[in-house]
Amino acid sequence: MTALTLSSSTAAKVRADAVVIGVVKGEDGPLPAPGVEAAGAVDAAFGGRLTDLLATLGATGAENEITKLPAPEGFEARLVVAVGLGSAPGDDTAPATETLRRAAGAAARALTGTGHAAFALTSSDPAAVAAVAEGALLGSYSFTEFRGEGNDGNDKKGSPGGGRRLGRGRKEGARDASAPLAEVTIAGLDSKSAKGSELKAVAERAEVLAQEIARARDLVNTPPNALNPAEFAALAGTAAKEHGLKIEVLDEQALGKGGYGGIMGVGQGSQSPPRLVRLSWRHSKAQRSLALIGKGITYDSGGISLKPAGSNETMKCDMAGAAAVFAAVVAAARLNLRVNVTGWLALAENMPSGSATRPGDVLTMYSGKTVEVLNTDAEGRLVMADALARAGEESPDAMVDVATLTGAMMVALGKRTFGIMANEDSLRDLVHGIAVEVGEQAWPMPMPEDLMEGLKSPVADIANVGDRMGGGLSAGLFLKEFVADGTPWAHLDIAGPAFNDGSPFGYTPKGGTGSAVRTLVRLAERVAEDGLPG
């Protein structure tokens, strides 16, 4: 993981390979970021010609635009990296925190292969420092577990086709040009003032958050032949031991005996049997409890309702909800949040075989409700329904589920925004507000009761799919049927932003993104501090 330090040294005096500054779009070209002393100091070091130099190199100051130029005389670093912040918000007005977060991420990605960079993007405002720290650390992420030369072909997990590659065989001391930025220093801070302890606290939180988002990204990026339900559960067990969490794992025998018809029905077509993992953090002084439920389909072929060609290649990401929940529970423990947080990881592999659930089958769920399976590719709601019903038995103060649930939500909101549904408007609004606060794109969605008509079944209590139009909303209505009466519940459909199959942007890499982790952690903090609305 990239190292993070805070420094009161000026950008010019930090012993680093590069200095990162912010520039904004001016009427006649890029200008040093307003309200940031370091940007002005860098301009002065260039003899006031920074704007002309950047313009000559084609820079405009557009958001996340990267321009590199040699450092001026007197700098310890050899390189200055100017990152665009977009239009100036106003004279002496600092950029928004999400703008800083994305800019820091873009700069960190541009410095791949670099040992150490000093970020001079902000003053000593704690929120801005936190944003820069998060952005730089998240932008430095790289998943290299399965890359490298010198692999002996032996898979320590025993999966076919080779395995986890453990090294590149480079000469000692050689720097990998594709390695992530190794060290980040946020420079020019007033760290010795009364703000010093607050700055240290936000930096430590940023490190925990970035590390846990990296955990979620790693899980999503891991190939399905190296991460089946049992292996996912084993990783949760390792983390539980390390961070003082309680864990309970229900295997296929326990699930069958316990009547978890949804999880068993989805997993019965695979040679890798399902699991339900209960992972919990408890604080001795907590007065409130929060249940988080994550969809964990470690690979989704669609089952008998097989996905069409071209739709299978990224289906290792269908466990992103469980990954987010796992990471959020560990983060709650590491941050010592005064709230009891229980994570439920509903893990299964959805495969077609002679033992797989068929369209037309009827499953008896953990709650006792029966479901007619009309489409086996609508499997996530089946495992989530069992986990929701089980989580509700513990009477948490609120439940939030996270799932890559429907393509329909991507049709509605695109690939970067997740939808939020809830059985209480106040909870939906709270989660949406928190998502905006932490920089995750999200949008509140309705729950129209008329769509329940499409979920009616002539042979069971409910069908697992309804009308095609409004499919993301009817999926949420299906889940609501398994939420205990009187329990506040919210549903996050992260199908779009959970996996980036395009080019990296800001602090978001290609592949797994760690979507919803920041929202879940901030929600847990808010519940610990203020409770729930209403």
Backbone hydrogen bonds, N-H to C=O, Kabsch-Sander energy under -0.5 kcal/mol:
donor,donor_aa,acceptor,acceptor_aa,energy
3,A,182,A,-2.4
5,T,184,V,-2.3
7,S,186,I,-2.4
13,K,10,T,-0.9
14,V,10,T,-1.0
16,A,14,V,-1.5
17,D,116,H,-2.1
18,A,116,H,-1.1
19,V,79,L,-2.4
20,V,118,A,-3.3
21,I,19,V,-0.5
21,I,81,V,-2.6
22,G,120,A,-0.6
23,V,83,V,-2.1
24,V,31,L,-2.8
25,K,86,G,-2.2
26,G,24,V,-0.6
26,G,29,G,-1.5
29,G,26,G,-0.8
31,L,24,V,-2.4
33,A,22,G,-2.3
36,V,33,A,-1.1
37,E,35,G,-0.6
39,A,36,V,-0.6
40,G,36,V,-1.2
41,A,37,E,-2.0
42,V,38,A,-2.3
43,D,39,A,-2.0
44,A,40,G,-2.3
45,A,41,A,-2.1
46,F,42,V,-1.4
47,G,44,A,-1.9
48,G,43,D,-2.7
49,R,46,F,-0.9
53,L,49,R,-2.6
54,L,50,L,-2.7
55,A,51,T,-2.4
56,T,52,D,-2.3
57,L,53,L,-1.5
58,G,55,A,-1.5
59,A,54,L,-2.6
64,N,84,G,-2.7
65,E,62,A,-2.1
67,T,82,A,-2.2
69,L,80,V,-2.3
71,A,78,R,-1.9
75,F,72,P,-1.4
76,E,12,A,-2.5
78,R,17,D,-0.9
79,L,17,D,-0.7
80,V,69,L,-2.9
81,V,19,V,-3.4
82,A,67,T,-3.2
82,A,80,V,-0.6
83,V,21,I,-2.6
83,V,81,V,-0.6
84,G,65,E,-2.6
85,L,23,V,-2.6
86,G,61,G,-2.5
88,A,25,K,-0.9
93,T,90,G,-2.1
94,A,92,D,-0.6
100,L,96,A,-2.1
101,R,97,T,-2.6
102,R,98,E,-2.4
103,A,99,T,-2.3
104,A,100,L,-2.8
105,G,101,R,-1.9
106,A,102,R,-2.6
107,A,103,A,-2.4
108,A,104,A,-2.4
109,R,105,G,-2.3
110,A,106,A,-1.9
111,L,107,A,-1.0
111,L,108,A,-0.5
112,T,109,R,-1.4
113,G,179,A,-3.2
114,T,111,L,-2.2
117,A,183,E,-2.2
118,A,18,A,-2.9
119,F,117,A,-0.5
119,F,185,T,-3.4
120,A,20,V,-3.3
120,A,118,A,-0.7
129,V,125,D,-2.6
130,A,126,P,-2.6
131,A,127,A,-1.9
132,V,128,A,-2.4
133,A,129,V,-2.6
134,E,130,A,-2.8
135,G,131,A,-2.8
136,A,132,V,-2.8
137,L,133,A,-2.4
138,L,134,E,-2.9
139,G,135,G,-2.6
140,S,136,A,-1.0
141,Y,138,L,-1.3
144,T,142,S,-0.7
147,R,144,T,-1.8
155,D,153,G,-0.5
156,K,154,N,-0.7
158,G,155,D,-1.3
165,R,145,E,-1.0
174,A,171,K,-2.1
176,D,174,A,-0.5
179,A,176,D,-1.6
182,A,114,T,-1.6
183,E,115,G,-1.2
184,V,3,A,-2.9
185,T,117,A,-2.4
186,I,5,T,-2.4
187,A,119,F,-1.8
187,A,185,T,-0.8
188,G,9,S,-2.5
189,L,7,S,-2.5
191,S,189,L,-1.6
193,S,190,D,-1.3
196,G,193,S,-1.9
199,L,195,K,-2.9
200,K,196,G,-2.2
201,A,197,S,-2.0
202,V,198,E,-2.3
203,A,199,L,-2.0
204,E,200,K,-2.3
205,R,201,A,-2.2
206,A,202,V,-2.2
207,E,203,A,-2.0
208,V,204,E,-2.1
209,L,205,R,-2.9
210,A,206,A,-2.7
211,Q,207,E,-2.4
212,E,208,V,-2.3
213,I,209,L,-2.5
214,A,210,A,-2.3
215,R,211,Q,-1.6
216,A,212,E,-2.1
217,R,213,I,-2.8
218,D,214,A,-2.9
219,L,215,R,-2.2
220,V,216,A,-2.2
221,N,217,R,-2.5
222,T,218,D,-1.4
226,A,223,P,-2.0
227,L,224,P,-0.5
232,F,228,N,-2.5
233,A,229,P,-2.4
234,A,230,A,-2.0
235,L,231,E,-2.0
236,A,232,F,-1.9
237,G,233,A,-1.9
238,T,234,A,-2.0
239,A,235,L,-2.2
240,A,236,A,-2.4
241,K,237,G,-2.0
242,E,238,T,-1.8
243,H,239,A,-2.3
244,G,240,A,-0.8
245,L,240,A,-2.2
246,K,280,S,-2.3
248,E,278,R,-2.1
250,L,248,E,-0.5
250,L,276,L,-2.8
251,D,249,V,-0.6
255,L,251,D,-2.8
256,G,252,E,-2.3
257,K,253,Q,-2.6
258,G,254,A,-2.2
259,G,255,L,-0.6
259,G,256,G,-0.9
260,Y,255,L,-2.5
261,G,259,G,-1.9
261,G,364,T,-0.7
264,M,260,Y,-2.3
265,G,261,G,-2.0
266,V,262,G,-1.9
267,G,263,I,-2.2
268,Q,264,M,-1.5
269,G,266,V,-0.6
270,S,267,G,-1.6
275,R,347,L,-2.5
276,L,250,L,-1.6
277,V,345,L,-2.2
278,R,248,E,-3.1
279,L,277,V,-0.6
279,L,343,G,-3.1
280,S,246,K,-2.7
281,W,341,V,-3.1
286,A,283,H,-1.7
287,Q,338,R,-0.5
290,L,340,N,-2.9
291,A,398,A,-2.5
292,L,342,T,-3.2
293,I,400,V,-2.3
294,G,344,W,-3.1
295,K,402,V,-2.2
296,G,346,A,-2.3
297,I,318,D,-1.6
298,T,296,G,-1.1
298,T,348,A,-1.7
299,Y,348,A,-0.6
300,D,315,M,-0.6
301,S,299,Y,-0.6
301,S,350,N,-2.4
303,G,350,N,-0.7
304,I,357,T,-0.6
305,S,302,G,-0.9
306,L,304,I,-2.0
307,K,301,S,-2.6
311,S,308,P,-1.9
315,M,312,N,-2.0
317,C,314,T,-2.1
318,D,315,M,-1.0
319,M,316,K,-0.6
320,A,317,C,-1.9
321,G,295,K,-0.5
322,A,295,K,-2.4
323,A,319,M,-2.2
324,A,320,A,-2.3
325,V,321,G,-2.2
326,F,322,A,-2.8
327,A,323,A,-2.5
328,A,324,A,-2.3
329,V,325,V,-2.3
330,V,326,F,-2.0
331,A,327,A,-2.4
332,A,328,A,-2.3
333,A,329,V,-1.8
334,R,330,V,-2.6
335,L,331,A,-2.4
336,N,333,A,-1.1
337,L,332,A,-2.3
339,V,337,L,-2.1
340,N,288,R,-2.5
341,V,281,W,-2.0
341,V,339,V,-0.6
342,T,290,L,-2.5
343,G,279,L,-4.0
344,W,292,L,-2.9
345,L,277,V,-2.6
345,L,343,G,-0.5
346,A,294,G,-2.3
346,A,344,W,-0.7
347,L,275,R,-2.5
347,L,345,L,-1.0
348,A,296,G,-1.9
350,N,299,Y,-2.5
351,M,349,E,-0.9
356,A,353,S,-1.2
357,T,265,G,-0.7
360,G,373,V,-4.0
361,D,358,R,-2.3
363,L,371,V,-2.7
365,M,363,L,-0.7
365,M,369,K,-2.9
368,G,365,M,-1.6
371,V,363,L,-2.7
372,E,462,I,-2.5
373,V,361,D,-3.1
373,V,371,V,-0.6
374,L,372,E,-1.0
378,A,375,N,-1.6
382,L,379,E,-0.9
383,V,379,E,-1.6
384,M,380,G,-2.3
385,A,381,R,-1.7
386,D,382,L,-1.4
387,A,383,V,-1.9
388,L,384,M,-3.1
389,A,385,A,-2.2
390,R,386,D,-2.3
391,A,387,A,-2.8
392,G,388,L,-2.2
393,E,389,A,-0.7
393,E,390,R,-0.9
394,E,391,A,-1.5
395,S,392,G,-1.7
397,D,289,S,-1.0
398,A,289,S,-0.7
399,M,488,P,-2.4
400,V,291,A,-2.4
401,D,490,A,-2.6
402,V,293,I,-2.8
403,A,492,L,-2.5
405,L,403,A,-1.7
409,M,406,T,-0.6
410,M,406,T,-0.7
411,V,407,G,-2.0
412,A,408,A,-1.9
413,L,409,M,-2.7
414,G,410,M,-2.6
418,F,441,Q,-2.1
419,G,493,D,-1.7
420,I,443,W,-2.2
421,M,491,H,-2.4
423,N,489,W,-2.0
428,R,424,E,-2.2
429,D,425,D,-2.8
430,L,426,S,-1.9
431,V,427,L,-2.7
432,H,428,R,-2.4
433,G,429,D,-2.6
434,I,430,L,-2.3
435,A,431,V,-2.5
436,V,432,H,-2.2
437,E,433,G,-2.2
438,V,434,I,-2.4
439,G,435,A,-0.8
439,G,436,V,-0.7
440,E,435,A,-2.8
441,Q,439,G,-0.5
443,W,418,F,-2.0
445,M,420,I,-3.4
451,L,448,P,-1.6
452,M,449,E,-1.8
453,E,450,D,-1.2
454,G,451,L,-0.9
455,L,452,M,-1.2
456,K,453,E,-1.2
462,I,370,T,-1.2
463,A,455,L,-3.0
464,N,372,E,-2.2
471,G,468,R,-1.5
473,L,470,G,-0.6
474,S,470,G,-2.4
475,A,471,G,-1.7
476,G,472,G,-1.2
477,L,473,L,-2.1
478,F,474,S,-2.2
479,L,475,A,-2.0
480,K,476,G,-2.1
481,E,477,L,-1.0
481,E,478,F,-0.9
482,F,479,L,-2.3
483,V,480,K,-1.6
487,T,484,A,-1.9
490,A,399,M,-2.1
491,H,421,M,-3.4
492,L,401,D,-2.7
493,D,419,G,-2.1
493,D,491,H,-0.6
494,I,403,A,-2.2
494,I,492,L,-0.9
498,A,494,I,-1.8
499,F,496,G,-0.7
500,N,511,G,-3.0
501,D,499,F,-0.8
505,F,508,T,-2.2
508,T,505,F,-3.2
511,G,500,N,-3.2
513,T,498,A,-1.7
514,G,498,A,-0.5
517,V,514,G,-1.7
520,L,516,A,-2.6
521,V,517,V,-2.6
522,R,518,R,-2.3
523,L,519,T,-2.2
524,A,520,L,-2.3
525,E,521,V,-2.2
526,R,522,R,-2.6
527,V,523,L,-2.8
528,A,524,A,-2.2
529,E,525,E,-2.2
530,D,526,R,-3.4
531,G,526,R,-0.8
531,G,527,V,-1.1
